[in-house]
Amino acid sequence: MKKILLVDDEPNIIMALEYTFKKNNFEVFIARDGQEALDILKSNYPDVIILDVMMPMVDGYATLEHIKNDKNLSHTKVIFLSAKNKTSDIEKGISLGADAYLTKPFSVKNVVDKVFELVS
């Protein structure tokens, strides 16, 4: 079973994605900010992380830097899902090592398609 970590401080986004990925036979972990995500990643190694940029505590960019410096997570794909949609924001996310950058508002189908593209 593939594992996915959803990291977003918006409950409606988490609920929609959690439901969809569970229906697609993923084991789903949830974090509401970057620090909570980093705590989860100490003992769980998901195949994919969907990561918001603007969050309390530790933002998505800083969270990604921690992920990229952890050898246990070297196989993990990271997708930013953010309302920050300027070219400079997207370029920053990709330059930090994200495998994809999707913008809000988003289509759940597009998110699922991107995840399957990265893990299959």
MODELLER restraints for C-alpha pairs under 7 A, 6 or more apart:
rsr = mdl.restraints
at = mdl.atoms
rsr.add(forms.Gaussian(group=physical.xy_distance, feature=features.Distance(at['CA:1:A'], at['CA:25:A']), mean=6.64, stdev=0.5))
rsr.add(forms.Gaussian(group=physical.xy_distance, feature=features.Distance(at['CA:1:A'], at['CA:26:A']), mean=5.96, stdev=0.5))
rsr.add(forms.Gaussian(group=physical.xy_distance, feature=features.Distance(at['CA:1:A'], at['CA:27:A']), mean=6.63, stdev=0.5))
rsr.add(forms.Gaussian(group=physical.xy_distance, feature=features.Distance(at['CA:2:A'], at['CA:26:A']), mean=5.07, stdev=0.5))
rsr.add(forms.Gaussian(group=physical.xy_distance, feature=features.Distance(at['CA:2:A'], at['CA:27:A']), mean=6.20, stdev=0.5))
rsr.add(forms.Gaussian(group=physical.xy_distance, feature=features.Distance(at['CA:2:A'], at['CA:47:A']), mean=6.21, stdev=0.5))
rsr.add(forms.Gaussian(group=physical.xy_distance, feature=features.Distance(at['CA:3:A'], at['CA:26:A']), mean=5.42, stdev=0.5))
rsr.add(forms.Gaussian(group=physical.xy_distance, feature=features.Distance(at['CA:3:A'], at['CA:27:A']), mean=4.64, stdev=0.5))
rsr.add(forms.Gaussian(group=physical.xy_distance, feature=features.Distance(at['CA:3:A'], at['CA:28:A']), mean=6.02, stdev=0.5))
rsr.add(forms.Gaussian(group=physical.xy_distance, feature=features.Distance(at['CA:3:A'], at['CA:46:A']), mean=4.57, stdev=0.5))
rsr.add(forms.Gaussian(group=physical.xy_distance, feature=features.Distance(at['CA:3:A'], at['CA:47:A']), mean=5.30, stdev=0.5))
rsr.add(forms.Gaussian(group=physical.xy_distance, feature=features.Distance(at['CA:3:A'], at['CA:48:A']), mean=6.70, stdev=0.5))
rsr.add(forms.Gaussian(group=physical.xy_distance, feature=features.Distance(at['CA:4:A'], at['CA:26:A']), mean=6.56, stdev=0.5))
rsr.add(forms.Gaussian(group=physical.xy_distance, feature=features.Distance(at['CA:4:A'], at['CA:27:A']), mean=6.24, stdev=0.5))
rsr.add(forms.Gaussian(group=physical.xy_distance, feature=features.Distance(at['CA:4:A'], at['CA:28:A']), mean=5.12, stdev=0.5))
rsr.add(forms.Gaussian(group=physical.xy_distance, feature=features.Distance(at['CA:4:A'], at['CA:29:A']), mean=6.19, stdev=0.5))
rsr.add(forms.Gaussian(group=physical.xy_distance, feature=features.Distance(at['CA:4:A'], at['CA:46:A']), mean=5.15, stdev=0.5))
rsr.add(forms.Gaussian(group=physical.xy_distance, feature=features.Distance(at['CA:4:A'], at['CA:47:A']), mean=5.94, stdev=0.5))
rsr.add(forms.Gaussian(group=physical.xy_distance, feature=features.Distance(at['CA:4:A'], at['CA:48:A']), mean=4.86, stdev=0.5))
rsr.add(forms.Gaussian(group=physical.xy_distance, feature=features.Distance(at['CA:4:A'], at['CA:49:A']), mean=5.65, stdev=0.5))
rsr.add(forms.Gaussian(group=physical.xy_distance, feature=features.Distance(at['CA:5:A'], at['CA:28:A']), mean=5.94, stdev=0.5))
rsr.add(forms.Gaussian(group=physical.xy_distance, feature=features.Distance(at['CA:5:A'], at['CA:29:A']), mean=4.60, stdev=0.5))
rsr.add(forms.Gaussian(group=physical.xy_distance, feature=features.Distance(at['CA:5:A'], at['CA:30:A']), mean=5.72, stdev=0.5))
rsr.add(forms.Gaussian(group=physical.xy_distance, feature=features.Distance(at['CA:5:A'], at['CA:46:A']), mean=6.29, stdev=0.5))
rsr.add(forms.Gaussian(group=physical.xy_distance, feature=features.Distance(at['CA:5:A'], at['CA:48:A']), mean=6.44, stdev=0.5))
rsr.add(forms.Gaussian(group=physical.xy_distance, feature=features.Distance(at['CA:5:A'], at['CA:49:A']), mean=4.69, stdev=0.5))
rsr.add(forms.Gaussian(group=physical.xy_distance, feature=features.Distance(at['CA:5:A'], at['CA:50:A']), mean=6.26, stdev=0.5))
rsr.add(forms.Gaussian(group=physical.xy_distance, feature=features.Distance(at['CA:6:A'], at['CA:14:A']), mean=6.70, stdev=0.5))
rsr.add(forms.Gaussian(group=physical.xy_distance, feature=features.Distance(at['CA:6:A'], at['CA:29:A']), mean=6.20, stdev=0.5))
rsr.add(forms.Gaussian(group=physical.xy_distance, feature=features.Distance(at['CA:6:A'], at['CA:30:A']), mean=4.95, stdev=0.5))
rsr.add(forms.Gaussian(group=physical.xy_distance, feature=features.Distance(at['CA:6:A'], at['CA:31:A']), mean=6.20, stdev=0.5))
rsr.add(forms.Gaussian(group=physical.xy_distance, feature=features.Distance(at['CA:6:A'], at['CA:49:A']), mean=6.03, stdev=0.5))
rsr.add(forms.Gaussian(group=physical.xy_distance, feature=features.Distance(at['CA:6:A'], at['CA:50:A']), mean=5.01, stdev=0.5))
rsr.add(forms.Gaussian(group=physical.xy_distance, feature=features.Distance(at['CA:6:A'], at['CA:51:A']), mean=6.44, stdev=0.5))
rsr.add(forms.Gaussian(group=physical.xy_distance, feature=features.Distance(at['CA:7:A'], at['CA:30:A']), mean=6.07, stdev=0.5))
rsr.add(forms.Gaussian(group=physical.xy_distance, feature=features.Distance(at['CA:7:A'], at['CA:31:A']), mean=4.73, stdev=0.5))
rsr.add(forms.Gaussian(group=physical.xy_distance, feature=features.Distance(at['CA:7:A'], at['CA:32:A']), mean=5.62, stdev=0.5))
rsr.add(forms.Gaussian(group=physical.xy_distance, feature=features.Distance(at['CA:7:A'], at['CA:33:A']), mean=6.23, stdev=0.5))
rsr.add(forms.Gaussian(group=physical.xy_distance, feature=features.Distance(at['CA:7:A'], at['CA:37:A']), mean=6.52, stdev=0.5))
rsr.add(forms.Gaussian(group=physical.xy_distance, feature=features.Distance(at['CA:7:A'], at['CA:50:A']), mean=6.00, stdev=0.5))
rsr.add(forms.Gaussian(group=physical.xy_distance, feature=features.Distance(at['CA:7:A'], at['CA:51:A']), mean=4.87, stdev=0.5))
rsr.add(forms.Gaussian(group=physical.xy_distance, feature=features.Distance(at['CA:7:A'], at['CA:52:A']), mean=6.08, stdev=0.5))
rsr.add(forms.Gaussian(group=physical.xy_distance, feature=features.Distance(at['CA:8:A'], at['CA:14:A']), mean=6.56, stdev=0.5))
rsr.add(forms.Gaussian(group=physical.xy_distance, feature=features.Distance(at['CA:8:A'], at['CA:31:A']), mean=6.61, stdev=0.5))
rsr.add(forms.Gaussian(group=physical.xy_distance, feature=features.Distance(at['CA:8:A'], at['CA:32:A']), mean=5.05, stdev=0.5))
rsr.add(forms.Gaussian(group=physical.xy_distance, feature=features.Distance(at['CA:8:A'], at['CA:33:A']), mean=6.15, stdev=0.5))
rsr.add(forms.Gaussian(group=physical.xy_distance, feature=features.Distance(at['CA:8:A'], at['CA:51:A']), mean=6.46, stdev=0.5))
rsr.add(forms.Gaussian(group=physical.xy_distance, feature=features.Distance(at['CA:8:A'], at['CA:52:A']), mean=5.21, stdev=0.5))
rsr.add(forms.Gaussian(group=physical.xy_distance, feature=features.Distance(at['CA:8:A'], at['CA:55:A']), mean=6.97, stdev=0.5))
rsr.add(forms.Gaussian(group=physical.xy_distance, feature=features.Distance(at['CA:9:A'], at['CA:32:A']), mean=4.50, stdev=0.5))
rsr.add(forms.Gaussian(group=physical.xy_distance, feature=features.Distance(at['CA:9:A'], at['CA:33:A']), mean=5.95, stdev=0.5))
rsr.add(forms.Gaussian(group=physical.xy_distance, feature=features.Distance(at['CA:9:A'], at['CA:55:A']), mean=6.10, stdev=0.5))
rsr.add(forms.Gaussian(group=physical.xy_distance, feature=features.Distance(at['CA:17:A'], at['CA:108:A']), mean=6.97, stdev=0.5))
rsr.add(forms.Gaussian(group=physical.xy_distance, feature=features.Distance(at['CA:18:A'], at['CA:28:A']), mean=6.47, stdev=0.5))
rsr.add(forms.Gaussian(group=physical.xy_distance, feature=features.Distance(at['CA:22:A'], at['CA:28:A']), mean=6.68, stdev=0.5))
rsr.add(forms.Gaussian(group=physical.xy_distance, feature=features.Distance(at['CA:31:A'], at['CA:37:A']), mean=5.07, stdev=0.5))
rsr.add(forms.Gaussian(group=physical.xy_distance, feature=features.Distance(at['CA:33:A'], at['CA:55:A']), mean=5.54, stdev=0.5))
rsr.add(forms.Gaussian(group=physical.xy_distance, feature=features.Distance(at['CA:33:A'], at['CA:56:A']), mean=5.86, stdev=0.5))
rsr.add(forms.Gaussian(group=physical.xy_distance, feature=features.Distance(at['CA:33:A'], at['CA:57:A']), mean=6.40, stdev=0.5))
rsr.add(forms.Gaussian(group=physical.xy_distance, feature=features.Distance(at['CA:33:A'], at['CA:58:A']), mean=6.52, stdev=0.5))
rsr.add(forms.Gaussian(group=physical.xy_distance, feature=features.Distance(at['CA:34:A'], at['CA:55:A']), mean=6.94, stdev=0.5))
rsr.add(forms.Gaussian(group=physical.xy_distance, feature=features.Distance(at['CA:34:A'], at['CA:57:A']), mean=6.46, stdev=0.5))
rsr.add(forms.Gaussian(group=physical.xy_distance, feature=features.Distance(at['CA:34:A'], at['CA:58:A']), mean=4.53, stdev=0.5))
rsr.add(forms.Gaussian(group=physical.xy_distance, feature=features.Distance(at['CA:34:A'], at['CA:59:A']), mean=5.69, stdev=0.5))
rsr.add(forms.Gaussian(group=physical.xy_distance, feature=features.Distance(at['CA:34:A'], at['CA:60:A']), mean=6.23, stdev=0.5))
rsr.add(forms.Gaussian(group=physical.xy_distance, feature=features.Distance(at['CA:34:A'], at['CA:63:A']), mean=5.49, stdev=0.5))
rsr.add(forms.Gaussian(group=physical.xy_distance, feature=features.Distance(at['CA:35:A'], at['CA:57:A']), mean=6.24, stdev=0.5))
rsr.add(forms.Gaussian(group=physical.xy_distance, feature=features.Distance(at['CA:35:A'], at['CA:58:A']), mean=5.55, stdev=0.5))
rsr.add(forms.Gaussian(group=physical.xy_distance, feature=features.Distance(at['CA:45:A'], at['CA:73:A']), mean=6.23, stdev=0.5))
rsr.add(forms.Gaussian(group=physical.xy_distance, feature=features.Distance(at['CA:46:A'], at['CA:76:A']), mean=6.32, stdev=0.5))
rsr.add(forms.Gaussian(group=physical.xy_distance, feature=features.Distance(at['CA:47:A'], at['CA:76:A']), mean=4.85, stdev=0.5))
rsr.add(forms.Gaussian(group=physical.xy_distance, feature=features.Distance(at['CA:47:A'], at['CA:77:A']), mean=6.21, stdev=0.5))
rsr.add(forms.Gaussian(group=physical.xy_distance, feature=features.Distance(at['CA:48:A'], at['CA:76:A']), mean=5.43, stdev=0.5))
rsr.add(forms.Gaussian(group=physical.xy_distance, feature=features.Distance(at['CA:48:A'], at['CA:77:A']), mean=4.65, stdev=0.5))
rsr.add(forms.Gaussian(group=physical.xy_distance, feature=features.Distance(at['CA:48:A'], at['CA:78:A']), mean=5.74, stdev=0.5))
rsr.add(forms.Gaussian(group=physical.xy_distance, feature=features.Distance(at['CA:49:A'], at['CA:77:A']), mean=6.25, stdev=0.5))
rsr.add(forms.Gaussian(group=physical.xy_distance, feature=features.Distance(at['CA:49:A'], at['CA:78:A']), mean=4.78, stdev=0.5))
rsr.add(forms.Gaussian(group=physical.xy_distance, feature=features.Distance(at['CA:49:A'], at['CA:79:A']), mean=6.17, stdev=0.5))
rsr.add(forms.Gaussian(group=physical.xy_distance, feature=features.Distance(at['CA:50:A'], at['CA:78:A']), mean=6.01, stdev=0.5))
rsr.add(forms.Gaussian(group=physical.xy_distance, feature=features.Distance(at['CA:50:A'], at['CA:79:A']), mean=4.84, stdev=0.5))
rsr.add(forms.Gaussian(group=physical.xy_distance, feature=features.Distance(at['CA:50:A'], at['CA:80:A']), mean=5.83, stdev=0.5))
rsr.add(forms.Gaussian(group=physical.xy_distance, feature=features.Distance(at['CA:50:A'], at['CA:81:A']), mean=6.46, stdev=0.5))
rsr.add(forms.Gaussian(group=physical.xy_distance, feature=features.Distance(at['CA:51:A'], at['CA:60:A']), mean=6.12, stdev=0.5))
rsr.add(forms.Gaussian(group=physical.xy_distance, feature=features.Distance(at['CA:51:A'], at['CA:79:A']), mean=6.04, stdev=0.5))
rsr.add(forms.Gaussian(group=physical.xy_distance, feature=features.Distance(at['CA:51:A'], at['CA:80:A']), mean=4.73, stdev=0.5))
rsr.add(forms.Gaussian(group=physical.xy_distance, feature=features.Distance(at['CA:51:A'], at['CA:81:A']), mean=5.75, stdev=0.5))
rsr.add(forms.Gaussian(group=physical.xy_distance, feature=features.Distance(at['CA:52:A'], at['CA:60:A']), mean=5.59, stdev=0.5))
rsr.add(forms.Gaussian(group=physical.xy_distance, feature=features.Distance(at['CA:52:A'], at['CA:80:A']), mean=5.74, stdev=0.5))
rsr.add(forms.Gaussian(group=physical.xy_distance, feature=features.Distance(at['CA:52:A'], at['CA:81:A']), mean=5.07, stdev=0.5))
rsr.add(forms.Gaussian(group=physical.xy_distance, feature=features.Distance(at['CA:52:A'], at['CA:82:A']), mean=5.14, stdev=0.5))
rsr.add(forms.Gaussian(group=physical.xy_distance, feature=features.Distance(at['CA:53:A'], at['CA:59:A']), mean=5.56, stdev=0.5))
rsr.add(forms.Gaussian(group=physical.xy_distance, feature=features.Distance(at['CA:53:A'], at['CA:60:A']), mean=3.95, stdev=0.5))
rsr.add(forms.Gaussian(group=physical.xy_distance, feature=features.Distance(at['CA:53:A'], at['CA:61:A']), mean=6.18, stdev=0.5))
rsr.add(forms.Gaussian(group=physical.xy_distance, feature=features.Distance(at['CA:53:A'], at['CA:80:A']), mean=6.94, stdev=0.5))
rsr.add(forms.Gaussian(group=physical.xy_distance, feature=features.Distance(at['CA:53:A'], at['CA:82:A']), mean=5.68, stdev=0.5))
rsr.add(forms.Gaussian(group=physical.xy_distance, feature=features.Distance(at['CA:54:A'], at['CA:60:A']), mean=6.42, stdev=0.5))
rsr.add(forms.Gaussian(group=physical.xy_distance, feature=features.Distance(at['CA:61:A'], at['CA:93:A']), mean=6.78, stdev=0.5))
rsr.add(forms.Gaussian(group=physical.xy_distance, feature=features.Distance(at['CA:65:A'], at['CA:96:A']), mean=6.78, stdev=0.5))
rsr.add(forms.Gaussian(group=physical.xy_distance, feature=features.Distance(at['CA:67:A'], at['CA:73:A']), mean=6.32, stdev=0.5))
rsr.add(forms.Gaussian(group=physical.xy_distance, feature=features.Distance(at['CA:68:A'], at['CA:74:A']), mean=6.71, stdev=0.5))
rsr.add(forms.Gaussian(group=physical.xy_distance, feature=features.Distance(at['CA:77:A'], at['CA:99:A']), mean=6.04, stdev=0.5))
rsr.add(forms.Gaussian(group=physical.xy_distance, feature=features.Distance(at['CA:77:A'], at['CA:118:A']), mean=6.94, stdev=0.5))
rsr.add(forms.Gaussian(group=physical.xy_distance, feature=features.Distance(at['CA:78:A'], at['CA:98:A']), mean=5.13, stdev=0.5))
rsr.add(forms.Gaussian(group=physical.xy_distance, feature=features.Distance(at['CA:78:A'], at['CA:99:A']), mean=5.41, stdev=0.5))
rsr.add(forms.Gaussian(group=physical.xy_distance, feature=features.Distance(at['CA:78:A'], at['CA:100:A']), mean=6.85, stdev=0.5))
rsr.add(forms.Gaussian(group=physical.xy_distance, feature=features.Distance(at['CA:79:A'], at['CA:98:A']), mean=5.89, stdev=0.5))
rsr.add(forms.Gaussian(group=physical.xy_distance, feature=features.Distance(at['CA:79:A'], at['CA:99:A']), mean=5.77, stdev=0.5))
rsr.add(forms.Gaussian(group=physical.xy_distance, feature=features.Distance(at['CA:79:A'], at['CA:100:A']), mean=4.74, stdev=0.5))
rsr.add(forms.Gaussian(group=physical.xy_distance, feature=features.Distance(at['CA:79:A'], at['CA:101:A']), mean=5.62, stdev=0.5))
rsr.add(forms.Gaussian(group=physical.xy_distance, feature=features.Distance(at['CA:80:A'], at['CA:98:A']), mean=6.79, stdev=0.5))
rsr.add(forms.Gaussian(group=physical.xy_distance, feature=features.Distance(at['CA:80:A'], at['CA:100:A']), mean=6.28, stdev=0.5))
rsr.add(forms.Gaussian(group=physical.xy_distance, feature=features.Distance(at['CA:80:A'], at['CA:101:A']), mean=4.60, stdev=0.5))
rsr.add(forms.Gaussian(group=physical.xy_distance, feature=features.Distance(at['CA:80:A'], at['CA:102:A']), mean=5.95, stdev=0.5))
rsr.add(forms.Gaussian(group=physical.xy_distance, feature=features.Distance(at['CA:81:A'], at['CA:101:A']), mean=6.12, stdev=0.5))
rsr.add(forms.Gaussian(group=physical.xy_distance, feature=features.Distance(at['CA:81:A'], at['CA:102:A']), mean=4.83, stdev=0.5))
rsr.add(forms.Gaussian(group=physical.xy_distance, feature=features.Distance(at['CA:81:A'], at['CA:103:A']), mean=5.48, stdev=0.5))
rsr.add(forms.Gaussian(group=physical.xy_distance, feature=features.Distance(at['CA:81:A'], at['CA:104:A']), mean=6.61, stdev=0.5))
rsr.add(forms.Gaussian(group=physical.xy_distance, feature=features.Distance(at['CA:82:A'], at['CA:102:A']), mean=6.56, stdev=0.5))
rsr.add(forms.Gaussian(group=physical.xy_distance, feature=features.Distance(at['CA:82:A'], at['CA:103:A']), mean=4.95, stdev=0.5))
rsr.add(forms.Gaussian(group=physical.xy_distance, feature=features.Distance(at['CA:82:A'], at['CA:104:A']), mean=5.47, stdev=0.5))
rsr.add(forms.Gaussian(group=physical.xy_distance, feature=features.Distance(at['CA:83:A'], at['CA:103:A']), mean=5.56, stdev=0.5))
rsr.add(forms.Gaussian(group=physical.xy_distance, feature=features.Distance(at['CA:83:A'], at['CA:104:A']), mean=4.69, stdev=0.5))
rsr.add(forms.Gaussian(group=physical.xy_distance, feature=features.Distance(at['CA:84:A'], at['CA:103:A']), mean=6.98, stdev=0.5))
rsr.add(forms.Gaussian(group=physical.xy_distance, feature=features.Distance(at['CA:85:A'], at['CA:103:A']), mean=5.89, stdev=0.5))
rsr.add(forms.Gaussian(group=physical.xy_distance, feature=features.Distance(at['CA:90:A'], at['CA:101:A']), mean=6.28, stdev=0.5))
rsr.add(forms.Gaussian(group=physical.xy_distance, feature=features.Distance(at['CA:93:A'], at['CA:101:A']), mean=6.97, stdev=0.5))
rsr.add(forms.Gaussian(group=physical.xy_distance, feature=features.Distance(at['CA:94:A'], at['CA:100:A']), mean=6.89, stdev=0.5))
